[in-house]
Amino acid sequence: MKTCFKCAAAIQLDDIFCGECGARQPSAFPPPREAERGIPPGLAGSPLAELLSGAILQNRYEIVKRVGGGGMGNVYQAYDRNLGYAMRAVKEMMEMYSDASQREKAVEDFRREAKLLASLKHPSIPTIYDHFIEGGRYYLVMEFITGSDLAARQRDAGGPLQEGTVVIWAIQICDVLEYLHNRVPPIIYRDLKPGNLMIDTEAAHVMLIDFGIARVVAPTQRGVTAIGTMGYAPPELFSGQVEPRSDIYSLGATMFHLLTGADPRDKPLLIFDFGRSPKPREINPELTAEMELILMRSVDYKPENRFGSAREMRQALGEHLSELEKAQPEALTIARQAAFARLAAAGPPEADHEPASTPSVVAPIVERVYCCHCGVTIGAEDVFCAHCGTRQPTSLEWPRDSARLLVMDRATTQIRGTFFLQKESQLIGRTDAVSGIFPEIDLSSFDPQSKVSRRHARIWRAHDDYLLEDLSSANGTVVNDSEQLAPRLARVLRDGDVVQLGETRLLFRAGP
């Protein structure tokens, strides 16, 4: 914690504005732009230097802090100043190659990752928003995942993780692998390991990150470049014969590491020669016999002896989870609800992609306090938003028990923002200063792909009812996922109705 320089109120370390007085904090001011070589503000003279807090990229992305990376570049937490200071992850690649061919390949790989991510849509794959070159560095702007990777989870636990939890994570990983492998042509991830799997703390869901070496592979393609992480990479990867079952091996190696604490990198390939190396239950006697068989099958030296597909492995894990739940029903049922809520809410990412066969229950909607302008979570007593500086309405201006529209996250049941219906009539849409359109319910911050029209819909009060009409929008207005509103034809809203405008979902609440 730190204090506001103006009023001395307690604020968070990364707050841009004070929640009490609204003053912008000195640490949030970007340092002067450096002129030499067009380096972005906050970047020192060294080609390996990190961007400093407050640096601005593309006159849009404000760096908060470094959150990861390595010798090739860094990953930063950043604000998107054009979209209400929405949180983003900015991945950086530096030009470090004296050899022109190496540089060309690195740049091509980076661009390929951007193109690949832009083509994918799955709740376990971060969304990509932008990519660009600035100051001799290449940047990807992606969804920011709040949480830690599985490697950190295991380090924090100090040893093997609970079997049921790992099974739940593995089922989710199988789901995203099935999605990638069923693409035409298939996409082989090739670097599955604990460090590339994050747990989104807001959605309690596994996220697959870092697609830097994933490859689109035709079924007959051979001689693919061998690349991966020793210990997690299967033997066929090093002979250039990668296939979907190669990812099955890496998932098995990852589960083995999480469930036993034995790091496959210590004895690559040899650790899974169970004729000479300990079996999983010899390392961790608390593992079930069924889990040991699943692990040993998934890391078999020969691909044909492994699970035939991610779907087959997911089904085996789902059946095993059901058996585990009989032994500890309460703990695992709660974990299952949280973990599968995102998949259940998002639905199948592609028309031909079936959702996980494991039953799932959508978690109840949790409403929190959000900024009335940018939608970021704020303190219940904050007068100003700590992220965008907007003054918050008082309870007299917008009573908490009044009718309201809640912006729902597309992938979870969490609420991202609240609009109170304090006027008799309110326009719903996106702000356009050029056209002079400033809707009372401005969805700009929640609509990064601009699927909501500037004048999309209107909601108004008639006696005790609230009515909604579509204003001939480009992408239409749908109620409860089934009722397409005809333009200019009013429809009475009932408490609990879900209204979808483009890809933005709003939950209508008539009262407390």
ZAMARGU-4260 file (C-alpha; in steps of 0.2 Angstrom, whole numbers, plus 5000, padded with zeros to 4 digits):
<rodrens>
0) 5000/5000/5000 | 5005/5018/4997 | 4997/5035/5001 | 4990/5048/4989 | 5003/5063/4987
5) 4988/5075/4989 | 4976/5069/5002 | 4987/5055/5010 | 4973/5042/5008 | 4978/5024/5007
10) 4979/5018/4989 | 4985/5003/4979 | 5003/5002/4972 | 4997/5002/4954 | 4982/5015/4956
15) 4983/5028/4943 | 4971/5040/4952 | 4967/5042/4970 | 4950/5034/4975 | 4947/5048/4988
20) 4952/5064/4979 | 4954/5059/4961 | 4972/5066/4960 | 4983/5057/4947 | 4998/5050/4955
25) 5015/5056/4951 | 5022/5038/4948 | 5008/5036/4934 | 5015/5051/4924 | 5024/5044/4909
30) 5043/5050/4909 | 5049/5061/4895 | 5050/5053/4877 | 5068/5048/4873 | 5072/5055/4856
35) 5087/5044/4851 | 5083/5029/4839 | 5064/5032/4842 | 5064/5022/4858 | 5048/5023/4867
40) 5047/5033/4883 | 5054/5024/4898 | 5066/5013/4888 | 5084/5016/4893 | 5099/5016/4881
45) 5103/4997/4882 | 5094/4986/4869 | 5090/4974/4883 | 5082/4987/4895 | 5065/4985/4902
50) 5051/4997/4899 | 5048/5008/4914 | 5031/5010/4923 | 5022/5024/4913 | 5030/5021/4896
55) 5017/5023/4882 | 5017/5012/4866 | 5007/5017/4851 | 5001/5032/4861 | 4989/5020/4868
60) 4996/5006/4880 | 5003/5012/4896 | 5015/5001/4905 | 5011/4997/4923 | 5025/4984/4927
65) 5035/4969/4920 | 5026/4953/4924 | 5037/4940/4915 | 5048/4936/4901 | 5066/4931/4897
70) 5081/4935/4887 | 5071/4937/4871 | 5060/4950/4878 | 5047/4954/4892 | 5029/4953/4896
75) 5021/4968/4904 | 5005/4973/4912 | 4998/4988/4904 | 4982/4999/4902 | 4973/5002/4886
80) 4970/5021/4887 | 4958/5020/4872 | 4946/5008/4880 | 4944/5015/4897 | 4960/5009/4905
85) 4956/4991/4902 | 4970/4979/4908 | 4981/4971/4894 | 4996/4960/4893 | 5009/4966/4881
90) 5022/4953/4875 | 5038/4960/4868 | 5052/4953/4857 | 5068/4962/4855 | 5079/4963/4840
95) 5095/4954/4846 | 5101/4946/4830 | 5117/4951/4821 | 5113/4937/4808 | 5100/4943/4795
100) 5093/4926/4793 | 5090/4923/4811 | 5082/4940/4813 | 5071/4936/4799 | 5065/4920/4806
105) 5062/4927/4823 | 5051/4941/4816 | 5042/4928/4805 | 5039/4917/4821 | 5032/4932/4830
110) 5021/4938/4816 | 5015/4920/4814 | 5011/4919/4833 | 5000/4935/4831 | 4991/4928/4816
115) 4988/4911/4824 | 4981/4918/4840 | 4970/4930/4830 | 4962/4915/4822 | 4958/4905/4838
120) 4943/4907/4849 | 4942/4896/4864 | 4940/4901/4883 | 4957/4893/4887 | 4966/4904/4874
125) 4970/4922/4878 | 4962/4935/4866 | 4974/4945/4855 | 4969/4963/4852 | 4984/4971/4843
130) 5002/4969/4836 | 5014/4982/4831 | 5033/4987/4829 | 5040/5001/4839 | 5057/5006/4844
135) 5065/4991/4836 | 5054/4979/4846 | 5039/4969/4841 | 5024/4969/4852 | 5008/4958/4855
140) 4994/4965/4865 | 4984/4951/4873 | 4971/4947/4886 | 4978/4950/4904 | 4976/4934/4914
145) 4976/4937/4933 | 4984/4922/4941 | 4999/4912/4942 | 5006/4897/4931 | 5006/4879/4937
150) 5024/4879/4940 | 5022/4893/4953 | 5007/4884/4960 | 5018/4869/4963 | 5032/4879/4971
155) 5020/4887/4983 | 5013/4870/4988 | 5031/4864/4991 | 5027/4847/4984 | 5014/4836/4974
160) 4997/4844/4971 | 4980/4836/4976 | 4975/4823/4963 | 4957/4829/4960 | 4962/4847/4957
165) 4975/4841/4944 | 4962/4830/4936 | 4950/4845/4934 | 4964/4856/4926 | 4969/4841/4914
170) 4951/4840/4908 | 4951/4858/4904 | 4968/4856/4895 | 4962/4841/4885 | 4947/4852/4879
175) 4958/4866/4872 | 4970/4853/4864 | 4955/4844/4856 | 4950/4861/4849 | 4968/4864/4842
180) 4970/4847/4835 | 4953/4847/4826 | 4958/4863/4817 | 4960/4860/4798 | 4975/4858/4797
185) 4978/4853/4815 | 4988/4864/4827 | 5001/4856/4838 | 5005/4866/4853 | 5022/4857/4856
190) 5028/4866/4872 | 5015/4860/4885 | 5022/4862/4902 | 5017/4869/4919 | 5025/4886/4915
195) 5014/4888/4900 | 4998/4885/4909 | 4990/4898/4920 | 4975/4898/4932 | 4964/4913/4929
200) 4959/4917/4946 | 4944/4927/4941 | 4937/4912/4931 | 4945/4898/4941 | 4950/4891/4924
205) 4966/4885/4915 | 4973/4896/4901 | 4986/4890/4888 | 4998/4904/4885 | 5014/4907/4874
210) 5010/4900/4856 | 5027/4905/4851 | 5032/4888/4844 | 5015/4880/4840 | 5014/4874/4822
215) 5000/4871/4810 | 5004/4853/4803 | 4996/4844/4789 | 4992/4826/4792 | 5006/4820/4780
220) 5019/4833/4785 | 5036/4827/4791 | 5052/4835/4795 | 5045/4848/4806 | 5058/4858/4816
225) 5061/4849/4833 | 5058/4862/4847 | 5051/4861/4864 | 5056/4859/4882 | 5067/4844/4887
230) 5058/4832/4899 | 5041/4837/4893 | 5044/4835/4874 | 5041/4817/4867 | 5054/4807/4858
235) 5046/4809/4841 | 5047/4828/4842 | 5066/4827/4840 | 5065/4817/4824 | 5053/4829/4816
240) 5038/4818/4817 | 5026/4829/4827 | 5008/4824/4828 | 4993/4827/4840 | 4998/4813/4852
245) 5014/4823/4855 | 5004/4835/4865 | 4996/4820/4875 | 5014/4815/4880 | 5018/4833/4886
250) 5001/4834/4896 | 5006/4817/4904 | 5023/4824/4908 | 5015/4840/4916 | 5003/4830/4926
255) 5017/4818/4932 | 5027/4833/4938 | 5012/4841/4947 | 5007/4825/4955 | 5024/4818/4960
260) 5035/4833/4962 | 5048/4824/4951 | 5054/4836/4937 | 5055/4828/4920 | 5069/4840/4915
265) 5080/4831/4928 | 5081/4815/4917 | 5073/4819/4900 | 5064/4803/4892 | 5073/4792/4905
270) 5061/4797/4919 | 5047/4788/4910 | 5056/4772/4907 | 5047/4764/4921 | 5057/4748/4919
275) 5072/4757/4926 | 5064/4772/4934 | 5051/4773/4949 | 5033/4772/4944 | 5021/4787/4949
280) 5015/4778/4965 | 5032/4774/4970 | 5036/4792/4971 | 5019/4798/4978 | 5010/4783/4987
285) 4994/4794/4989 | 4991/4793/4970 | 4977/4781/4965 | 4981/4766/4955 | 4969/4773/4941
290) 4979/4789/4940 | 4995/4779/4939 | 4989/4770/4924 | 4983/4786/4915 | 5000/4794/4918
295) 5010/4779/4912 | 4999/4777/4896 | 5000/4796/4891 | 5019/4796/4892 | 5022/4780/4883
300) 5037/4780/4872 | 5027/4775/4857 | 5013/4787/4851 | 5002/4772/4846 | 5001/4766/4864
305) 4996/4783/4871 | 4978/4790/4871 | 4972/4791/4853 | 4966/4809/4855 | 4963/4823/4868
310) 4945/4818/4868 | 4949/4800/4873 | 4960/4806/4887 | 4947/4819/4893 | 4934/4805/4894
315) 4946/4794/4904 | 4950/4809/4916 | 4931/4813/4917 | 4927/4795/4922 | 4941/4795/4935
320) 4935/4812/4942 | 4918/4805/4945 | 4926/4791/4955 | 4936/4803/4965 | 4920/4813/4969
325) 4912/4798/4977 | 4927/4798/4990 | 4927/4817/4993 | 4911/4824/4985 | 4910/4841/4993
330) 4927/4848/4990 | 4928/4841/4972 | 4910/4847/4967 | 4914/4864/4972 | 4931/4864/4963
335) 4922/4857/4947 | 4909/4870/4948 | 4922/4884/4948 | 4933/4876/4935 | 4920/4872/4922
340) 4909/4888/4924 | 4919/4897/4910 | 4917/4883/4898 | 4899/4881/4901 | 4896/4900/4899
345) 4906/4901/4884 | 4899/4886/4875 | 4907/4878/4860 | 4921/4889/4853 | 4917/4883/4835
350) 4901/4876/4827 | 4909/4858/4825 | 4917/4858/4843 | 4908/4849/4856 | 4909/4855/4874
355) 4917/4844/4887 | 4908/4828/4892 | 4911/4831/4910 | 4895/4838/4918 | 4897/4856/4923
360) 4887/4869/4934 | 4887/4887/4930 | 4892/4897/4946 | 4880/4910/4953 | 4882/4927/4947
365) 4893/4938/4958 | 4890/4956/4958 | 4904/4968/4964 | 4907/4987/4964 | 4913/4993/4947
370) 4918/5010/4940 | 4903/5018/4931 | 4914/5023/4916 | 4928/5010/4913 | 4920/4995/4922
375) 4936/4991/4933 | 4933/4984/4950 | 4934/4998/4963 | 4932/5000/4982 | 4914/5001/4988
380) 4918/5018/4996 | 4929/5026/4982 | 4923/5043/4976 | 4934/5042/4961 | 4939/5027/4950
385) 4958/5023/4954 | 4960/5018/4936 | 4952/5031/4925 | 4949/5045/4937 | 4930/5046/4934
390) 4920/5053/4949 | 4908/5039/4955 | 4889/5043/4958 | 4883/5043/4976 | 4869/5032/4982
395) 4857/5047/4981 | 4862/5049/4963 | 4861/5031/4958 | 4853/5020/4972 | 4860/5003/4973
400) 4843/4995/4973 | 4837/5004/4957 | 4835/4995/4940 | 4851/4992/4931 | 4860/4983/4917
405) 4875/4973/4922 | 4888/4969/4909 | 4892/4951/4910 | 4909/4943/4905 | 4906/4932/4890
410) 4916/4918/4897 | 4911/4918/4915 | 4897/4923/4926 | 4906/4938/4933 | 4900/4956/4931
415) 4911/4968/4923 | 4901/4984/4925 | 4885/4992/4930 | 4874/5005/4922 | 4860/5011/4933
420) 4844/5016/4924 | 4842/5033/4933 | 4834/5042/4918 | 4817/5040/4910 | 4825/5036/4893
425) 4843/5030/4889 | 4852/5027/4873 | 4863/5011/4873 | 4878/5011/4861 | 4896/5017/4858
430) 4903/5035/4860 | 4908/5043/4844 | 4914/5061/4847 | 4915/5065/4828 | 4897/5061/4826
435) 4892/5069/4842 | 4885/5053/4849 | 4887/5051/4868 | 4875/5037/4874 | 4870/5036/4892
440) 4874/5018/4892 | 4891/5018/4884 | 4898/5001/4880 | 4914/5006/4872 | 4925/4999/4886
445) 4916/4982/4884 | 4916/4981/4865 | 4934/4979/4859 | 4929/4973/4842 | 4916/4987/4839
450) 4901/4975/4837 | 4889/4987/4846 | 4882/5001/4835 | 4884/5019/4840 | 4865/5020/4842
455) 4861/5002/4845 | 4846/5002/4856 | 4835/5012/4868 | 4828/5008/4885 | 4815/5018/4894
460) 4803/5017/4909 | 4784/5017/4907 | 4776/5017/4924 | 4783/5001/4933 | 4790/4993/4917
465) 4806/4995/4907 | 4805/4993/4888 | 4819/4990/4876 | 4819/4993/4857 | 4832/4990/4844
470) 4837/5005/4834 | 4840/4996/4817 | 4858/4991/4824 | 4870/4982/4812 | 4872/4967/4823
475) 4854/4966/4831 | 4848/4964/4848 | 4844/4947/4856 | 4835/4943/4872 | 4838/4927/4882
480) 4848/4920/4867 | 4832/4916/4857 | 4822/4932/4854 | 4828/4943/4840 | 4820/4960/4842
485) 4813/4968/4827 | 4819/4986/4824 | 4809/4999/4832 | 4797/4987/4841 | 4797/4989/4860
490) 4799/4974/4871 | 4795/4974/4890 | 4810/4968/4900 | 4808/4956/4915 | 4820/4954/4930
495) 4834/4942/4924 | 4832/4945/4906 | 4849/4944/4897 | 4851/4956/4882 | 4864/4953/4869
500) 4870/4968/4858 | 4883/4962/4846 | 4894/4951/4857 | 4891/4961/4873 | 4879/4953/4886
505) 4869/4963/4898 | 4859/4957/4913 | 4843/4966/4917 | 4839/4968/4936 | 4823/4977/4940
510) 4827/4980/4959 | 4839/4974/4973
</rodrens>
